[in-house]
Amino acid sequence: MNRVRPQFAAYLRLAPYDDISRFQPVRVIDWPQPARGSPVSRRGYRAPGAQRLVRWAPAIWLTLFFATPFLLVLRLSFSEAATAQPPYRPVIDWSEGLAGVWTALRGLRLDNYALLLSDPLYLASALTSLQYAGVATVLLLLIGFPIAYALARQPEGRRELLLLLVILPFWTSFLIRVYAWIGILKPEGLLNAALLWLGLISTPLQIMNTGVAVMIGLVYSYLPFMVLPLYATLIKLDHSLLEAAQDLGATPARAFWSITLPLSAPGVAAGALLCFIPMMGEFVIPDLLGGSDTLMIGRTLWSEFFSNRDWPMASAIAVVLLAALLAPILAWRRLEERAAEAEAGQ
């Protein structure tokens, strides 16, 4: 049948014509809608059940692989260590049902968290992790920004090849790459051999089992995580802005600080978070490249779990570490929301 769409009729009423009789009605074909739960009946239409599944898939994933393990660790952090298998005394007696849950809630103790905040060992390891992660993040930014900027300015064909070289280390096991640095940094390793051959040193340098080795391992391992977000931001930079700044008399340094760096701030923040957060809990690099003095929170957590077999204390460390690392992410999201609201208000 022939009829005029309501939207089209509203447009005609708003059109600057006094006589709209010359407009012809639009023929509308009423497609038969498939029944609920039926498979796709024509291109572009999906059943409501599939749409709900896609919508809920992230929530299901986070519930199964993040929320559920976190709740188990949180429950374990309120337990007491015991000489048993597993090595802790459960907080809730499930044989009593809801009464056991209520009894556990009334007798809930925070001894593990109180010890965590009062023992200088845990405070020292947290501060050491913060120091290493902060310094390494700054070094990664200083090294990764020029690399990402150079990649973004390359021709398209060469850019893809260079980008492949950046992500090439991901094709090798992380553990094997860290072990390779042992062969490079040890006293009889490749680095000392090259320096001795060049005559720059007379005796081998002691780099292994020091903070310098840990810093080298952190910067090498996490460099791609800094380069890729910066590259994704810089590739969208409008270079005509830099040309306009140069035409107005701005020096290259002034154009960088006034245009390039502010526009690349989202990439800087994303790269810093991607590097800082996992480096705070890093265990493999300080364990293999650092010495006994390299006390980071990841090594402390591992020692509590496997050496001391104090699972409740290790769980408390994990909960506090997760809460501390979620804070900058939530703060950054809040800043992004405010920036989006301000931009929409303009």
C-alpha positions as CSV (number, residue, x, y, z in Angstrom):
1,M,0.0,0.0,0.0
2,N,0.9,3.6,-0.4
3,R,1.3,5.9,2.6
4,V,3.5,8.7,3.8
5,R,6.0,8.1,6.5
6,P,5.4,10.3,9.6
7,Q,9.0,11.5,9.5
8,F,8.6,12.5,5.9
9,A,5.4,14.3,6.6
10,A,7.0,16.3,9.4
11,Y,9.8,17.3,7.1
12,L,7.3,18.5,4.6
13,R,5.5,20.6,7.2
14,L,8.9,22.3,8.0
15,A,9.9,22.7,4.4
16,P,9.9,26.3,3.1
17,Y,7.2,25.6,0.5
18,D,3.6,26.8,0.7
19,D,2.3,24.1,-1.6
20,I,3.4,20.6,-0.9
21,S,0.9,18.9,-3.1
22,R,3.5,18.2,-5.8
23,F,5.4,15.9,-3.4
24,Q,4.5,12.3,-4.1
25,P,3.8,9.8,-1.3
26,V,6.5,7.3,-0.6
27,R,5.8,3.7,-1.2
28,V,6.7,1.7,1.9
29,I,7.2,-2.0,1.9
30,D,6.2,-3.6,5.1
31,W,8.7,-6.4,5.6
32,P,7.4,-9.3,7.7
33,Q,9.2,-9.3,11.0
34,P,10.6,-12.7,12.1
35,A,9.2,-14.3,15.3
36,R,11.1,-13.9,18.5
37,G,13.8,-16.4,18.8
38,S,13.7,-17.3,15.2
39,P,17.0,-17.3,13.1
40,V,18.0,-14.5,10.8
41,S,15.3,-14.0,8.1
42,R,17.1,-11.3,6.1
43,R,20.5,-9.6,5.8
44,G,21.3,-7.3,8.7
45,Y,18.7,-8.5,11.2
46,R,19.7,-10.6,14.3
47,A,17.5,-12.3,16.8
48,P,17.0,-10.5,20.1
49,G,18.6,-13.5,22.0
50,A,21.8,-13.1,20.1
51,Q,21.9,-9.4,20.7
52,R,21.4,-9.9,24.4
53,L,24.2,-12.5,24.4
54,V,26.6,-10.1,22.7
55,R,25.6,-7.3,25.1
56,W,26.2,-9.5,28.2
57,A,29.3,-11.3,27.0
58,P,31.8,-8.7,28.6
59,A,29.9,-8.9,31.9
60,I,30.0,-12.7,31.9
61,W,33.7,-12.7,31.0
62,L,34.6,-10.3,33.8
63,T,32.4,-12.2,36.3
64,L,34.0,-15.5,35.6
65,F,37.6,-14.5,35.2
66,F,37.9,-11.4,37.4
67,A,35.1,-10.9,39.9
68,T,34.9,-14.6,41.0
69,P,38.7,-15.1,41.5
70,F,38.9,-11.7,43.3
71,L,36.1,-12.7,45.7
72,L,37.9,-15.9,46.5
73,V,41.1,-14.1,47.2
74,L,39.2,-11.5,49.3
75,R,37.6,-14.3,51.4
76,L,41.0,-15.9,51.8
77,S,42.5,-12.7,53.1
78,F,40.3,-12.8,56.1
79,S,41.3,-16.3,57.0
80,E,44.0,-17.4,59.5
81,A,47.2,-19.3,58.6
82,A,47.3,-22.9,59.7
83,T,49.5,-25.9,59.4
84,A,47.2,-27.9,57.2
85,Q,46.4,-28.6,53.6
86,P,45.4,-26.0,52.3
87,P,47.4,-23.9,54.8
88,Y,44.6,-21.7,56.2
89,R,41.6,-22.0,58.5
90,P,38.3,-21.2,56.6
91,V,36.4,-18.2,57.8
92,I,32.9,-19.5,57.0
93,D,31.6,-22.9,58.2
94,W,29.4,-23.8,55.3
95,S,27.9,-26.8,57.2
96,E,26.0,-24.3,59.4
97,G,24.4,-22.6,56.4
98,L,23.4,-18.9,56.8
99,A,24.1,-19.1,60.5
100,G,27.7,-19.8,59.7
101,V,27.9,-16.9,57.3
102,W,26.4,-14.5,59.9
103,T,28.8,-15.8,62.6
104,A,31.8,-15.3,60.2
105,L,30.7,-11.7,59.5
106,R,30.3,-10.9,63.2
107,G,33.8,-12.3,63.9
108,L,35.5,-10.8,60.9
109,R,39.1,-9.8,61.7
110,L,41.5,-7.5,59.9
111,D,44.7,-8.8,61.4
112,N,46.3,-9.5,58.0
113,Y,45.6,-6.0,56.8
114,A,46.8,-4.4,60.1
115,L,50.0,-6.4,59.8
116,L,50.4,-5.4,56.2
117,L,50.2,-1.7,57.1
118,S,52.4,-1.9,60.2
119,D,55.2,-4.3,59.1
120,P,58.2,-2.3,57.6
121,L,58.9,-5.2,55.3
122,Y,55.7,-4.8,53.3
123,L,56.0,-1.0,53.3
124,A,59.6,-1.2,52.0
125,S,58.7,-3.6,49.3
126,A,55.8,-1.4,48.2
127,L,57.9,1.7,48.1
128,T,60.7,-0.1,46.2
129,S,58.1,-1.3,43.6
130,L,56.7,2.2,43.3
131,Q,60.3,3.6,42.8
132,Y,61.2,1.0,40.1
133,A,57.9,1.3,38.3
134,G,57.9,5.1,38.4
135,V,61.5,5.5,37.1
136,A,61.0,2.8,34.5
137,T,57.8,4.5,33.2
138,V,59.6,7.8,32.8
139,L,62.5,6.1,30.9
140,L,60.0,4.3,28.7
141,L,58.3,7.5,27.9
142,L,61.6,9.2,27.0
143,I,62.6,6.3,24.8
144,G,59.2,5.3,23.4
145,F,58.0,8.7,22.4
146,P,60.8,9.4,19.8
147,I,60.3,5.9,18.4
148,A,56.5,6.3,18.1
149,Y,56.9,9.7,16.5
150,A,59.4,8.5,14.0
151,L,57.1,5.5,13.1
152,A,54.2,7.9,12.6
153,R,56.2,10.1,10.3
154,Q,57.4,7.3,8.0
155,P,55.8,6.5,4.6
156,E,53.0,4.0,4.8
157,G,54.9,1.0,3.3
158,R,58.0,1.4,5.5
159,R,55.8,2.2,8.6
160,E,54.2,-1.3,8.6
161,L,57.6,-3.0,8.4
162,L,59.0,-0.9,11.3
163,L,55.8,-1.5,13.4
164,L,56.3,-5.2,12.8
165,L,59.8,-4.9,14.3
166,V,58.4,-3.2,17.4
167,I,55.9,-6.1,18.1
168,L,58.4,-8.8,17.0
169,P,59.6,-9.5,20.6
170,F,56.0,-10.6,21.5
171,W,56.6,-13.6,19.3
172,T,59.2,-14.9,21.8
173,S,58.4,-16.1,25.3
174,F,58.8,-13.4,27.9
175,L,60.8,-15.8,30.2
176,I,63.2,-16.6,27.4
177,R,63.8,-12.9,26.7
178,V,64.6,-12.3,30.4
179,Y,67.0,-15.2,30.5
180,A,68.7,-13.8,27.4
181,W,69.5,-10.7,29.4
182,I,71.3,-12.8,32.0
183,G,73.7,-14.0,29.2
184,I,74.2,-10.3,28.2
185,L,74.7,-8.7,31.7
186,K,76.6,-11.4,33.6
187,P,80.3,-10.7,34.3
188,E,81.4,-13.0,31.5
189,G,78.5,-12.0,29.3
190,L,78.4,-10.3,25.9
191,L,78.2,-6.7,27.3
192,N,81.4,-7.0,29.4
193,A,83.1,-8.9,26.6
194,A,82.4,-6.1,24.2
195,L,83.5,-3.4,26.6
196,L,86.7,-5.3,27.4
197,W,87.5,-5.7,23.7
198,L,87.0,-2.0,23.0
199,G,89.3,-1.2,25.9
200,L,86.6,0.9,27.7
201,I,87.0,-1.1,31.0
202,S,89.8,-3.2,32.5
203,T,87.7,-5.5,34.7
204,P,84.2,-6.8,34.1
205,L,81.3,-4.7,35.5
206,Q,79.0,-6.2,38.1
207,I,75.6,-5.5,36.5
208,M,73.8,-8.7,37.3
209,N,71.9,-8.8,40.6
210,T,71.7,-5.1,40.9
211,G,69.0,-2.5,40.4
212,V,70.5,-1.4,37.1
213,A,69.8,-4.9,35.7
214,V,66.2,-4.8,36.9
215,M,65.7,-1.4,35.3
216,I,67.2,-2.6,32.0
217,G,64.9,-5.6,32.1
218,L,61.8,-3.5,32.8
219,V,62.5,-1.0,30.1
220,Y,63.3,-3.6,27.5
221,S,60.3,-5.8,28.3
222,Y,57.6,-3.1,28.4
223,L,58.9,-0.8,25.7
224,P,56.3,-2.1,23.1
225,F,53.5,-1.3,25.6
226,M,54.6,2.3,25.6
227,V,55.3,2.6,21.8
228,L,52.0,1.2,20.5
229,P,49.6,3.6,22.3
230,L,51.8,6.5,21.5
231,Y,51.9,5.5,17.8
232,A,48.1,5.0,17.7
233,T,47.7,8.6,18.9
234,L,50.5,10.2,16.9
235,I,49.4,8.6,13.6
236,K,46.2,10.6,13.8
237,L,48.0,13.9,14.4
238,D,47.2,16.6,11.8
239,H,50.6,17.7,10.5
240,S,49.2,20.8,9.0
241,L,49.0,22.2,12.5
242,L,52.8,22.0,12.8
243,E,53.2,23.6,9.4
244,A,50.9,26.4,10.4
245,A,52.9,26.9,13.6
246,Q,56.1,27.1,11.6
247,D,54.5,29.7,9.3
248,L,53.7,31.8,12.3
249,G,57.3,31.7,13.4
250,A,57.2,28.9,16.0
251,T,60.4,27.0,16.5
252,P,60.3,23.1,16.2
253,A,60.6,22.9,20.0
254,R,57.8,25.4,20.6
255,A,55.6,23.6,18.1
256,F,56.3,20.3,19.9
257,W,55.4,21.6,23.4
258,S,52.4,23.6,22.2
259,I,50.9,21.2,19.6
260,T,52.4,17.7,19.5
261,L,52.6,16.9,23.2
262,P,49.1,18.2,24.2
263,L,47.5,16.3,21.4
264,S,49.4,13.1,22.3
265,A,48.4,13.2,26.0
266,P,45.8,10.3,25.6
267,G,48.6,8.1,24.2
268,V,51.0,9.2,26.9
269,A,48.5,8.4,29.7
270,A,47.5,5.0,28.1
271,G,51.1,4.0,27.7
272,A,52.0,5.0,31.2
273,L,49.2,3.1,32.7
274,L,49.9,0.0,30.6
275,C,53.5,0.0,31.8
276,F,53.2,1.2,35.4
277,I,50.5,-1.1,36.5
278,P,52.1,-4.5,35.6
279,M,55.5,-3.3,36.6
280,M,54.3,-2.6,40.1
281,G,53.5,-6.3,40.6
282,E,56.4,-7.6,38.5
283,F,58.0,-10.8,39.8
284,V,60.0,-12.5,37.0
285,I,62.4,-9.6,36.2
286,P,63.5,-8.7,39.8
287,D,63.8,-12.4,40.7
288,L,66.0,-13.3,37.7
289,L,68.0,-10.1,37.2
290,G,67.9,-8.5,40.7
291,G,69.7,-9.5,43.8
292,S,68.5,-10.2,47.3
293,D,68.3,-6.4,47.9
294,T,65.8,-6.0,45.2
295,L,62.7,-6.4,47.3
296,M,59.6,-5.7,45.2
297,I,56.0,-6.4,46.2
298,G,55.7,-9.2,43.6
299,R,58.6,-11.1,45.1
300,T,57.2,-10.6,48.6
301,L,53.8,-11.9,47.5
302,W,55.4,-15.0,46.0
303,S,57.5,-15.6,49.1
304,E,54.4,-15.5,51.3
305,F,52.5,-17.9,49.1
306,F,55.2,-20.5,48.4
307,S,58.0,-20.1,50.9
308,N,56.1,-19.1,54.1
309,R,52.9,-20.7,53.0
310,D,50.9,-17.9,54.5
311,W,48.1,-17.7,52.0
312,P,45.9,-15.3,54.0
313,M,48.7,-12.8,54.2
314,A,49.6,-13.1,50.5
315,S,45.9,-12.7,49.7
316,A,45.8,-9.5,51.7
317,I,48.8,-8.2,49.8
318,A,47.1,-9.0,46.5
319,V,43.9,-7.2,47.5
320,V,45.7,-4.1,48.6
321,L,47.8,-4.1,45.5
322,L,44.8,-4.4,43.2
323,A,43.0,-1.6,45.0
324,A,46.0,0.7,44.8
325,L,46.4,0.0,41.1
326,L,42.7,0.5,40.3
327,A,42.8,4.0,41.7
328,P,44.8,5.6,38.8
329,I,42.6,3.8,36.3
330,L,39.4,5.1,37.8
331,A,40.9,8.6,38.2
332,W,41.9,8.6,34.5
333,R,38.4,7.5,33.4
334,R,36.9,10.3,35.5
335,L,39.2,12.9,33.8
336,E,38.2,11.5,30.4
337,E,34.5,11.8,31.3
338,R,34.9,15.4,32.4
339,A,36.8,16.2,29.3
340,A,34.1,14.7,27.1
341,E,31.4,16.5,29.0
342,A,33.3,19.8,28.6
343,E,33.7,19.2,24.9
344,A,30.1,18.3,24.5
345,G,29.1,21.5,26.4
346,Q,31.0,23.6,23.9
